[in-house]
Amino acid sequence: MEKDKLGKFVAELRKEKNMTQKELAEKLHLTDKAISKWERGLNYPDISVLEPLAEILEVSVMELLKGERIEEHFYITKEDAEKVVSESIAISDEEITRKHSRDKFVLLFCIVCLMLLISIILNIITFTETPKKIALNAEICQIQESQAMKEWRE
């Protein structure tokens, strides 16, 4: 299954039906950007969308997967069908794995940013409290010194 071939086939069928990407997307409850990505060969449709897409475009799912019309008198062998289905499942698995990897990266990035933000806030608190502590310590030292001087004089 080739992204470009499938994309061109979907675009061709959509145009034959005088449909815009937006109209097709609405029928599938998707965005027109998703349709655009398929047609440009940047992405595959999700496996759950293949059957409704085939119905709307009035082709078989097998024709969608092959990216071409299959003549009525032409029969697909069991091996060809298994090959197309296994390729589709493999592509779907790759897509899911890629999305999971991206999600893990985004989560890790967010955690690192949160830790950095907490570190910055703690440093700000520390540096704003330090002058107060120094002034308080100096004041305590002066009080102790004046008490010591009083005691010494007495």
LUMLO-303253 format. One line per 3 residues: number of its first residue (from 1); for each residue x, y, z of N, C-alpha, C. Coordinates in nm, 2 decimals. Example, Ala and Ser with C-alpha at 12.3 -4.5 7.8 and 13.67 -1.06 7.14 Angstrom:
BEGIN
1 = 1.32:-0.57:0.78:1.23:-0.45:0.78:1.32:-0.33:0.78  1.28:-0.22:0.71:1.37:-0.11:0.71:1.29:0.00:0.79
//
This chain:
BEGIN
1 = 0.08:-0.12:0.00:0.00:0.00:0.00:0.09:0.12:0.00  0.07:0.21:-0.10:0.15:0.33:-0.11:0.07:0.45:-0.07  0.13:0.54:0.01:0.05:0.66:0.05:0.01:0.75:-0.07
4 = 0.11:0.77:-0.17:0.08:0.85:-0.28:-0.03:0.79:-0.37  -0.02:0.66:-0.39:-0.12:0.60:-0.48:-0.26:0.60:-0.42  -0.27:0.57:-0.29:-0.40:0.58:-0.22:-0.45:0.72:-0.22
7 = -0.36:0.82:-0.19:-0.40:0.96:-0.19:-0.45:1.01:-0.32  -0.38:0.98:-0.43:-0.43:1.02:-0.56:-0.56:0.95:-0.60  -0.58:0.83:-0.55:-0.70:0.76:-0.58:-0.82:0.82:-0.51
10 = -0.80:0.85:-0.38:-0.90:0.92:-0.30:-0.94:1.05:-0.36  -0.84:1.13:-0.40:-0.86:1.26:-0.46:-0.94:1.25:-0.59  -0.90:1.15:-0.67:-0.97:1.13:-0.80:-1.12:1.09:-0.78
13 = -1.14:1.00:-0.69:-1.28:0.95:-0.66:-1.36:1.07:-0.60  -1.30:1.15:-0.51:-1.37:1.26:-0.45:-1.41:1.36:-0.56  -1.32:1.39:-0.65:-1.35:1.48:-0.76:-1.45:1.43:-0.85
16 = -1.45:1.30:-0.88:-1.56:1.24:-0.96:-1.69:1.26:-0.91  -1.70:1.27:-0.78:-1.83:1.29:-0.70:-1.86:1.44:-0.68  -1.77:1.52:-0.74:-1.79:1.67:-0.72:-1.80:1.71:-0.58
19 = -1.71:1.65:-0.50:-1.71:1.68:-0.35:-1.58:1.76:-0.32  -1.59:1.85:-0.23:-1.47:1.92:-0.18:-1.41:1.83:-0.07  -1.29:1.86:-0.03:-1.23:1.79:0.08:-1.31:1.81:0.21
22 = -1.36:1.94:0.22:-1.44:1.97:0.34:-1.57:1.88:0.35  -1.64:1.87:0.23:-1.76:1.79:0.23:-1.73:1.64:0.26  -1.62:1.59:0.21:-1.59:1.45:0.24:-1.55:1.44:0.39
25 = -1.48:1.53:0.44:-1.44:1.53:0.58:-1.56:1.53:0.67  -1.66:1.62:0.64:-1.78:1.63:0.72:-1.86:1.49:0.72  -1.86:1.43:0.61:-1.93:1.30:0.60:-1.86:1.19:0.69
28 = -1.73:1.21:0.70:-1.65:1.11:0.78:-1.63:1.16:0.92  -1.68:1.28:0.96:-1.66:1.34:1.09:-1.51:1.36:1.12  -1.44:1.42:1.02:-1.30:1.45:1.03:-1.28:1.59:0.98
31 = -1.15:1.63:0.98:-1.12:1.77:0.94:-1.08:1.76:0.79  -1.09:1.87:0.72:-1.05:1.87:0.58:-0.90:1.86:0.57  -0.83:1.90:0.68:-0.68:1.88:0.68:-0.64:1.73:0.68
34 = -0.72:1.65:0.74:-0.69:1.50:0.74:-0.70:1.45:0.59  -0.81:1.49:0.52:-0.83:1.45:0.38:-0.72:1.50:0.30  -0.68:1.63:0.32:-0.57:1.69:0.25:-0.44:1.61:0.26
37 = -0.41:1.56:0.39:-0.29:1.49:0.41:-0.29:1.35:0.34  -0.41:1.29:0.34:-0.42:1.16:0.26:-0.39:1.19:0.12  -0.46:1.29:0.06:-0.45:1.31:-0.08:-0.31:1.35:-0.12
40 = -0.23:1.42:-0.04:-0.09:1.46:-0.07:0.01:1.35:-0.03  -0.04:1.23:0.02:0.04:1.12:0.05:0.12:1.14:0.17  0.08:1.22:0.26:0.15:1.25:0.39:0.11:1.16:0.50
43 = -0.01:1.10:0.48:-0.07:1.02:0.59:-0.17:0.92:0.53  -0.20:0.81:0.60:-0.30:0.72:0.57:-0.43:0.74:0.64  -0.54:0.71:0.59:-0.66:0.71:0.67:-0.65:0.61:0.78
46 = -0.72:0.63:0.89:-0.72:0.54:1.00:-0.80:0.42:0.95  -0.76:0.30:1.00:-0.83:0.18:0.96:-0.98:0.18:0.98  -1.02:0.25:1.09:-1.16:0.26:1.12:-1.24:0.34:1.02
49 = -1.17:0.42:0.94:-1.24:0.51:0.84:-1.25:0.44:0.70  -1.18:0.34:0.68:-1.17:0.28:0.55:-1.31:0.24:0.49  -1.39:0.17:0.58:-1.52:0.12:0.53:-1.61:0.24:0.50
52 = -1.63:0.34:0.59:-1.72:0.45:0.55:-1.66:0.53:0.43  -1.53:0.54:0.42:-1.47:0.61:0.31:-1.50:0.54:0.18  -1.49:0.41:0.18:-1.52:0.33:0.06:-1.67:0.34:0.02
55 = -1.76:0.34:0.12:-1.90:0.36:0.09:-1.93:0.49:0.03  -1.87:0.60:0.08:-1.90:0.73:0.03:-1.84:0.74:-0.11  -1.73:0.69:-0.14:-1.66:0.70:-0.27:-1.71:0.59:-0.36
58 = -1.80:0.50:-0.31:-1.86:0.39:-0.39:-1.75:0.30:-0.46  -1.66:0.26:-0.38:-1.56:0.16:-0.42:-1.55:0.06:-0.30  -1.48:-0.05:-0.33:-1.46:-0.15:-0.22:-1.34:-0.11:-0.13
61 = -1.33:-0.16:-0.01:-1.22:-0.13:0.07:-1.09:-0.19:0.01  -1.10:-0.30:-0.06:-0.99:-0.36:-0.13:-0.93:-0.26:-0.23  -1.02:-0.20:-0.31:-0.98:-0.10:-0.41:-0.91:0.02:-0.34
64 = -0.97:0.06:-0.23:-0.90:0.17:-0.16:-0.76:0.13:-0.12  -0.75:0.01:-0.06:-0.62:-0.03:-0.01:-0.52:-0.05:-0.12  -0.57:-0.09:-0.24:-0.48:-0.11:-0.36:-0.45:0.03:-0.43
67 = -0.54:0.12:-0.40:-0.52:0.25:-0.47:-0.56:0.26:-0.61  -0.65:0.16:-0.65:-0.69:0.15:-0.79:-0.82:0.07:-0.80  -0.89:0.10:-0.91:-1.01:0.02:-0.93:-0.98:-0.12:-0.97
70 = -1.06:-0.21:-0.93:-1.04:-0.36:-0.96:-1.16:-0.39:-1.05  -1.12:-0.45:-1.17:-1.22:-0.48:-1.27:-1.31:-0.59:-1.21  -1.44:-0.59:-1.25:-1.54:-0.68:-1.19:-1.50:-0.83:-1.22
73 = -1.45:-0.86:-1.34:-1.41:-0.99:-1.37:-1.28:-1.04:-1.31  -1.21:-0.94:-1.25:-1.08:-0.97:-1.18:-1.11:-1.02:-1.04  -1.06:-1.13:-1.01:-1.07:-1.18:-0.87:-0.94:-1.17:-0.80
76 = -0.94:-1.12:-0.68:-0.82:-1.11:-0.60:-0.79:-1.24:-0.53  -0.67:-1.28:-0.54:-0.64:-1.41:-0.48:-0.63:-1.39:-0.33  -0.64:-1.50:-0.26:-0.64:-1.50:-0.11:-0.50:-1.44:-0.07
79 = -0.40:-1.48:-0.14:-0.26:-1.43:-0.10:-0.25:-1.28:-0.12  -0.31:-1.22:-0.23:-0.31:-1.08:-0.25:-0.39:-1.01:-0.14  -0.51:-1.06:-0.11:-0.59:-1.00:-0.01:-0.52:-1.00:0.13
82 = -0.46:-1.11:0.16:-0.39:-1.12:0.29:-0.27:-1.02:0.29  -0.20:-1.01:0.18:-0.09:-0.92:0.17:-0.13:-0.77:0.19  -0.24:-0.73:0.12:-0.29:-0.60:0.14:-0.34:-0.57:0.28
85 = -0.41:-0.67:0.34:-0.46:-0.65:0.47:-0.34:-0.64:0.57  -0.25:-0.73:0.56:-0.13:-0.73:0.65:-0.05:-0.61:0.64  -0.03:-0.55:0.52:0.04:-0.43:0.50:-0.04:-0.31:0.56
88 = -0.17:-0.32:0.55:-0.26:-0.21:0.61:-0.25:-0.22:0.76  -0.25:-0.33:0.82:-0.24:-0.35:0.97:-0.10:-0.30:1.01  0.01:-0.34:0.94:0.14:-0.30:0.97:0.15:-0.15:0.97
91 = 0.10:-0.08:0.87:0.10:0.06:0.86:0.02:0.13:0.98  -0.09:0.07:1.01:-0.17:0.12:1.13:-0.09:0.10:1.25  -0.02:-0.01:1.27:0.06:-0.03:1.39:0.18:0.07:1.40
94 = 0.24:0.10:1.28:0.35:0.20:1.28:0.30:0.33:1.32  0.18:0.37:1.27:0.12:0.50:1.30:0.09:0.51:1.45  0.04:0.41:1.51:0.01:0.41:1.65:0.14:0.42:1.73
97 = 0.24:0.34:1.69:0.37:0.35:1.76:0.43:0.49:1.75  0.42:0.55:1.63:0.47:0.68:1.61:0.40:0.78:1.70  0.26:0.77:1.71:0.19:0.86:1.79:0.22:0.84:1.94
100 = 0.24:0.72:1.98:0.27:0.69:2.12:0.41:0.75:2.15  0.50:0.74:2.06:0.64:0.79:2.08:0.63:0.94:2.10  0.55:1.01:2.01:0.54:1.15:2.01:0.47:1.19:2.14
103 = 0.37:1.12:2.19:0.30:1.15:2.31:0.40:1.14:2.43  0.48:1.03:2.43:0.58:1.02:2.54:0.68:1.13:2.54  0.72:1.17:2.42:0.82:1.29:2.41:0.75:1.41:2.47
106 = 0.63:1.44:2.43:0.56:1.56:2.48:0.54:1.56:2.63  0.51:1.44:2.68:0.49:1.43:2.82:0.62:1.45:2.90  0.73:1.39:2.85:0.86:1.41:2.91:0.90:1.56:2.90
109 = 0.88:1.62:2.79:0.91:1.76:2.77:0.84:1.85:2.87  0.71:1.82:2.89:0.62:1.89:2.99:0.68:1.87:3.13  0.71:1.75:3.16:0.77:1.72:3.30:0.90:1.80:3.32
112 = 0.98:1.80:3.22:1.11:1.88:3.23:1.08:2.02:3.25  0.99:2.08:3.17:0.96:2.22:3.18:0.90:2.25:3.32  0.81:2.17:3.37:0.75:2.19:3.50:0.86:2.19:3.61
115 = 0.95:2.09:3.60:1.06:2.09:3.70:1.15:2.21:3.69  1.18:2.26:3.57:1.26:2.38:3.55:1.18:2.50:3.61  1.05:2.51:3.59:0.97:2.62:3.64:0.97:2.62:3.80
118 = 0.96:2.50:3.85:0.96:2.49:4.00:1.10:2.53:4.05  1.20:2.49:3.99:1.34:2.52:4.03:1.36:2.67:4.02  1.31:2.74:3.92:1.32:2.88:3.91:1.25:2.95:4.02
121 = 1.12:2.91:4.05:1.04:2.97:4.15:1.11:2.95:4.29  1.16:2.83:4.31:1.23:2.81:4.44:1.36:2.90:4.45  1.43:2.92:4.35:1.55:3.01:4.35:1.51:3.15:4.37
124 = 1.40:3.19:4.31:1.35:3.33:4.33:1.31:3.35:4.48  1.24:3.25:4.53:1.20:3.26:4.67:1.32:3.27:4.76  1.42:3.18:4.73:1.54:3.18:4.81:1.62:3.31:4.81
127 = 1.63:3.37:4.69:1.70:3.49:4.67:1.63:3.61:4.73  1.50:3.61:4.73:1.42:3.72:4.79:1.42:3.71:4.94  1.43:3.59:4.99:1.43:3.57:5.14:1.57:3.59:5.20
130 = 1.67:3.57:5.13:1.81:3.58:5.18:1.84:3.72:5.23  1.81:3.82:5.16:1.84:3.96:5.22:1.76:3.98:5.35  1.64:3.93:5.36:1.56:3.94:5.48:1.63:3.87:5.60
133 = 1.68:3.75:5.57:1.75:3.67:5.67:1.88:3.74:5.71  1.95:3.79:5.62:2.07:3.86:5.65:2.04:3.98:5.74  1.94:4.06:5.71:1.91:4.17:5.79:1.86:4.13:5.93
136 = 1.78:4.02:5.93:1.74:3.97:6.06:1.86:3.93:6.15  1.95:3.85:6.08:2.07:3.81:6.16:2.15:3.93:6.20  2.17:4.03:6.12:2.24:4.15:6.16:2.17:4.22:6.28
139 = 2.04:4.22:6.28:1.97:4.28:6.39:1.98:4.20:6.52  1.98:4.07:6.50:2.00:3.98:6.62:2.14:4.00:6.68  2.24:4.01:6.59:2.38:4.03:6.63:2.39:4.17:6.71
142 = 2.33:4.27:6.65:2.33:4.40:6.72:2.27:4.40:6.86  2.16:4.33:6.87:2.09:4.31:7.00:2.18:4.24:7.10  2.24:4.13:7.05:2.32:4.05:7.14:2.45:4.13:7.18
145 = 2.50:4.21:7.08:2.62:4.29:7.11:2.59:4.40:7.21  2.47:4.46:7.20:2.43:4.56:7.29:2.41:4.50:7.43  2.35:4.38:7.43:2.33:4.32:7.56:2.46:4.28:7.63
148 = 2.55:4.23:7.54:2.68:4.20:7.60:2.75:4.32:7.65  2.74:4.43:7.58:2.80:4.56:7.62:2.74:4.60:7.76  2.61:4.59:7.77:2.54:4.63:7.89:2.59:4.54:8.00
151 = 2.60:4.41:7.98:2.65:4.32:8.09:2.79:4.35:8.12  2.87:4.39:8.03:3.01:4.41:8.05:3.03:4.54:8.14  2.95:4.64:8.11:2.95:4.77:8.18:2.90:4.74:8.32
154 = 2.81:4.66:8.35:2.76:4.64:8.48:2.86:4.55:8.55
//
